[in-house]
Amino acid sequence: MRRPLLVLMAMLMALYSFSQSKQVTGSVTDQRDGAPIPGVTVTVKGTSTSTVTEPDGSFKLTVPGNATTLVFSSVGFQTQEAAIGSGIVNVQLVVGSSSLSEVVITGYTTQNKRQSAGSSIRVAGDELKLQPVGSFDRALQGKVPGLMALSSSGQPGSAAEITIRGKGSISGSNSPLYIIDGIQVSAADFATINPGDIESYNILKDASSTAIYGSRGANGVIVITTKRGSSGLTKVNYDGQFGFSELPKNKLRLMTSREKVDYEKHSRPLYDPNDPSWDGSNPFGWTPDEMDSLAKIDNGIADKMFRKGTTQQHMVSASGGNDKTKFFLSGSIFDQQGIVRNTGLKRYTGRANIDNTFGNWKIGLNASFGYSRLTNTLENDVYIGQPLNAIRWFNPYITLYNPDGTYRYDGYGGQPNPLQEQFENTYNGDQLKGIGSAYIEYALPWVKGLKVRTQWGADFTQDEDLRYLDRTTDQGIQAIGSRGSLRRGYTKFVRYTGTTSLNYTTSFGDHDLSLSLFNEIVKAKQESFGFTGYGMIGPFKNESGITPGTADNGYIPTVRGSVTENGLLSYFFDGVYGYKNRYFLNAGVRRDGSSRLSRDNRWSTFGHVGASWIVSDEEFMAGTENWLSMLKLKASYGAVGSQGVGDFATLPLLSAAVYNGEPGLVLTNLQRPLTWERKVMFNTGVEFALFNNRVNGSIEYYNNQTKDLFLPRQLSRTSGWLEVINNLGSLRNSGIEIALEGAVVRTKDFNLSLNVNYTHNKNKLTDQAGLDEQVSGVFINKVGESINSLYLVRYAGVDPETGDALYLKADGKTTTDFDEANRVIVGTVDPPNFGGFGTTMNYKGLELNVQFSYAYGHYIFNNDRTNVENPGYWFSNLAASMLKEWQKPGDITDVPSPFNSYQPETNRYAEKGDFLRLQNVMLSYSLPKTVIGKLKGVRNIRVFAQGQNLYVWHNVLGYDPEVPNGMLLGGQYPQLKTITFGLNLGF
């Protein structure tokens, strides 16, 4: 009888406790600046009852009546306990040892990191917002394992080329999908977005994280969330900085005037077989006095083309609200003058985010607007009129101006004046950018935990470009009539997204369940038109200067225009099941239909499944708490796709043309079946925390196979088409990612933390429609090898007796005959090893942050060297290495005789692309609260100094080793080395 009574009493006590449950509310902020912290796990101590904080840092949690303590934890902050008390709990978290997130924001749902089986990393927006770059994606380099960010240009506003876990396509897109507050955007528009508005970057890498995006998630997803308001007094923040940029060192040194004159005097660039007594020395017939005079000139062309650039940024934001309505408002100005004169970026942005809750309803509005003006120059080509080429090829002994002040032409080398090409021509781009969305959410009162939500928004971009080519420049001479030209272009792009979902969350006993059902519509339209007018003979640099075109004078303007549209219709489901708060199962399925693909192939289904296990919570792990704070195992498998082809790639297209003087139509695209490139992804890994969360880390292995690659299929030449894109072949990316973060020292006044991440990616082409290899220039795609591999003849030096270049045959034997049949794979241009590391040190109010990035194991082809190491171009300036050119028998050198047949497609120009970059250094000081307290209305004051791209260790003969496509073609705009000083104020 006694046992039943005890059981009954226990049940009554449990029921009583449950009936006495109560709701606890509050907010979590950062101790440093009072900013809200989203994604903090709030748990009732000793139970599995938990929630996570909203983007504004607030939370609501129903707790048992006998609960007394809440535990607040977020990796990156020290775990903290707080008494429940009256039911309102506001806490401030202290920075800990890790920057890994406790939540996974997929853009559609928000999961507790504990529940997620996927591979994802969160980077706090405040880590990047003050870095002085025009496009914020560049600042992600070295921050995230598996993410490779390479910048092909240092021009202000230029975007980085980002790949996640290797390149999964050869002819299609390899760029990740970018989502801002649920709306898809393009990386090309980042120059018009204020990074100060961004709360976090969430990088999704595996199928469990990205499959919810179906046909758009093959290359990974970067979900960007913007800042929200929080309840309480209105907070106003100002962030400002000003600084300077300068030109980094170019390791490809050119000849000085004296060196070039001596080279022309003593080398043999010209050889007349009809006059063997003349060795070609002194080809221009200069007298000794003329040579001495020329050797002293050194025109200082770099000082006139480059300058010390300036960067200034000002951001003001206000946030606040109450328990019903919250707001965030901001405005910013960014002005960066490039180190090349007449280049720069000016940007003006504004944002308003508003959220309101009333009853069971929640509504919100997110809106941002930006305007940017880009002033650019040509780069990365081999055109002699391109200023960054002309500055290198223009002879150093030619003065830049004539006595009357006009630009001087290099009559000896036949080179345009680079200053004239840069200063008299204009390349401007203006962009208006708007991103906005509105949502409404309703919690159904008759079913607890059931919510319906719909969000509709748009991404609007308007681009206008102007290109003025002065009639006196080489670029202008290339225009019709050799009298310059004016080009204007206009493009309007609108993409709207509508997402409607039904979400259900419940808990019963040891079980937790979250289910979501979605419908989504994405539609995009782009319209463009433009014209080019010729004959710029007046003083005007606009339409007024165009010569009216007639059939007689030939100045007939050219016009162009196009309209493209695409749409995507999707239905998808996502669910998470948890048992005892330590066993979790994630699963989802998505059905996509795309207008880009052929009618019979446009629908496809993608799905994923994942599981995770919190091993450290098991009873058999008891006793390990002192050293093992957390251990989690996870695995996922699924499929995603890519529709990275043109809007009308599958349709027969016609365009207007002229034949024999008569207008007509020409076929410009063949009809063909195309479906998605499909990527099957497997991921497994372990996450851990050691020594009371002093050390946090993860180790992951992935294996991704892309099928139905977009590849060119050869056609019969009698068809009039050489090739057509079809779904052919497959490739695989597999690798390992390691991330570690640890608090090395943690005391009351001093903290020191370290972080490091490493990625090894192995890329292999497994099939390409039966073809063993496809060669394109110096590149090869060969089955069994990495895509984008360099395919070159091996250079073996110079024969000291004859001065002939030596090469290796395929069998390794030496020969003086250059034969393309002896080409071999030198290596891939895509880095197989990359990552970053850094440290943060705090002493009272003083803080130092240092971040490095690195990559190694790859090659680049330095075509820029072939432009200045070719003896056939002796009349222009050359690399100083040509001074080692072979002259006579017995000379030991690696530069052949100028009479030797010049062959550039050898590994002589394949250079290791390994680099270690000092990415960012910031030293800041926050005034103590004892001082701030005396300043009425001031919440915080911080001053800082930072350096961006301060130094790069590399052996590439050029300004910078980052070459995303593996070919340093020519005319490289160097990345900026920038130092700024700034101030943060909070009111």
C-alpha positions, 0 to 999 in steps of 0.5 A: 500500500505504501508504494502506491501512495508514494507514487500518487504523492509524487504525481500530485506534486508534479501536477502541482508544480506544472499547474504552478508554471510561470512565464519568465521574460527578459533580455541578454546583452553584451557587457562591452557595449550593451548590444543585444545578443541573439541565439543565447541558449536560456535553460532552466537549471537541472531540466531540458526546458530551454529557448533561445533569445530573439534577434533583439536579445529578448526571450520568453520561457515558461518554467515550472513553478519550483524553478529558481535559476536560469542558465545562459550560454552562448559559445563566445561568451562565458556561461552565466546563471541568474535567479528567476526572482520576480520573473523578469531576468536581464543579464549581461554576458562576458566575452568568452573564448569562442566565436562559434554560434549557439544558433543556426539561422538558415534564413527560413528557420532558427535552430538551437545549435545543440539540435543541428546536425548540419555544418554551419558557422556564425560570424558576428557582424561587429567583427567585420563592420569596421574593416575598411573594405568597400565590399564586406565579403572580402573581410570573410577571408580566413574566418570560416573553415571551408570558405575560400575568399579571393580578391582579384582586384583591389579597386574600391568596391570590388567583390571577392570570389567566394567558394565553399568547400571547393568548386563544384562546377566547371561551366556553371556558377560556383558562387554561394547563395546570398540571403539578406533577411530572407531576400536573395541578393547578388555579391556584385551589389555588396558595394551598396550595402552597409556592413554596419547594419549586419548582425551576423553572417551564417555560413551553411555548408552541408546538405542538412543546412543548405538542402532547404534551398534546393536548386539554389544551394549547391555552392553553399549559402550565406545567410545575412541577418540585419540588426533589430531593435530591443526593448528599453531606452533608445540607444544611439551609436556612432562609428567613424573612422578615417585613414590612408591606403598605399601601394604595396610592393611589386615583386616584379621589378622593371628596369630603370632608365640606366638599366634599359639603356644599357640593355639596348646598348649591349644586348642583341634585341635586333639581328640582321642575318644579312649583316652578320657584322652588326650584333644589333647593339644601340638599335636607335643610334644614340650618341654616348651623350644621348645615352647618358642623358636618357639614363638619368631621366627615370620619369617617376611614372608610378608616383604620378599614376598612384597616390596615397588613397584615403578612406572615411566612414561614418555610421549612425544608428538608433535602436530601442522600443518596448515589449510591443514595438522595436525599431532599428534605424541607421544611416552611413557614408563611406568614401574610399579613394583608390590608390590609382588616381581617379578611382574610388567608391562613394556610398550612402545608405539608410535602413529601417527595421521595425517589429511589432507584436500585438496579441497573437500577431507579429508584424515587421518591416525591413527596408534598406536603400543605398546609392553608390558611385564607382569610379573605375579603371581597366584591369586584368587584360593585355591591352596596351591602352590599359593604364595599368599595363601602359605604366609598366611597358612605357619606357622609363627614359621617356618623359611623360609630358612635352615641353608645352605640357601635352602628353608625350607618346613613347615613340620608341616603344610604341606605347600610349601614355598611361597618364593620358589613358587614365586621366582623360578617359572616364569609367563611372558606375552609379547604382541605386539599391533597395532591399525590402520585405514585410512579414506577418505572423499569427500564432493560432490560439486553438493549437499551441505552438502552431504559427502561420507566417508569410513574408514578401520582399524584393531586391531592386537594383538600378545600374547606370554606367558611363564610359567616355573615351577621349579622342586623343587617347589610344582607347578613343582612337580605337572607336569608330572614326578614331575620334573617341566615343561616349557609352551609356548603359542602363540596367534595372533588375527586380527580384521578388520573393514570397515565402509562406510557412506553417510552423509547429513546435511542441514538447511532450515528456522527453520529446521535442518536435519542430515542423515547418511547411513552406511555399515559395515564389521567386521571380526576377526580371532584368531590363537593359538598354544603352547606346554608344555615340562617336566623334567626340570632337567638341569640349564636352564629355557628355552627349553634347559632344557626340557627332551626329551620325549620318550615312555619309560621315559614318558616325552612326551610334550603336544601340543595344538592349535586352530583357530576361526573366526567370522564375522558381516555384517551390514547396518544401518541408523541414523538421527537427525531432529531439529526444531527451535533449541529446538525440536529434534528427533533422530531415527535409524535402524540397520540390523545385520548378525552374523556368531556366531549364527545359520543360521536361526537366524543370522540376526536381526534388531535393532532400536531406537527413541528419542526426546528432548526439550530445555524447557528453550528456550520457550517464556513462560520461559522468566524471568527465565534466572537469575536462570535457564540457561538451561532446557532440557527434553529427552526420548528414546526407542529402542533395542540392542543385544548381541552376547556374545557366542563363535565363533562356539557355534551353530555348532557341533564340533569334537576334537581329542581324544584317546580311548583304546589307539587308536586316534579318534574323540569326539563330544565337542559341540552340534548343536543348534539354538541360536539368540541374547540376546536382550535388550529393553531399555527405558530412560527418563531424565532432564538436567539442568543448574542453576545460569548462568551455575554455577550448572549443572546436570542431573536426568535420569530413565532407564528400560532395559529388556533383553530377550532370555538370554543365559542360560543352558537347562538341558538335559537327562543324557542318551544323554551324556550331562548334559546341553546346552546353549539356549536362555531362560528367561529374566531379568530387570535392572531399576534405577535412575542416578543423576549427579551434578556439581557446581562452589561453588566459582568463583573469579579472583584468587580462584575457588572451584567446587564440583561434585557428582554422584549417581546410584541406579540399581535394578536387577530382574530375570523375567523368566528362562525357567519355572524354579523358581530357579537355585542354583550353590554353594553359589549362586542362580538365582531365579525368582523375585530376583536379579541375583547372590544372595547369598544363605546361611544358617543363622548363629546364633552364638554359644551355650555357654553351648555346644560350638555348632554352632547355625543356623536359620531354614527357619522359623526363629527358632534356631537349632544346625542342619545344613540343606541346606534346610534352606538356604535363600537369603542373598543379591546380590553381585552386588552393587545396589548403587554406584557413586563418588564425588570430588572437584577441587580447584584453587588458582592462579597457585595452583590446588587441585583435589580430587576424591572419589568412593563408593558402598553399599548395596551388599555382598561378600562371603569371602571364604578366611576366610574359609581357615584360620578359619577352625579348621580342618586346625589347622596344618597351620596358622589360623586367629587370630579370632580363639583365641576366639574359644569356650573352656568350658561351659559358654564361650561367643563367636561367634567361635564354638568348634573345635569339632563342625562340620564345615560348611562354607556355612553360612552367617557367611562368607557373609560380606557387601561389602560397601566401600568408596575409596579415589580414587585419590588426585592431588596437582599441581602448574603451574608457572605463565606466567610472569615467563614462559615468561622469559624462551624462547621456554617454553610454560608451566611448571607444577609440581604435586604430586598425590596419588592413592587409598590412603585409603578405608573405608570398613569392609571386612576382607581382603585387599580390598572390590572390588570383581567383582564376589562376591566371594573372593576365596583366594590369593588376590593381593591387589590393589596398594596404590601409591604416585607419583611426576611429571612434565609437560612441554610444548614447 
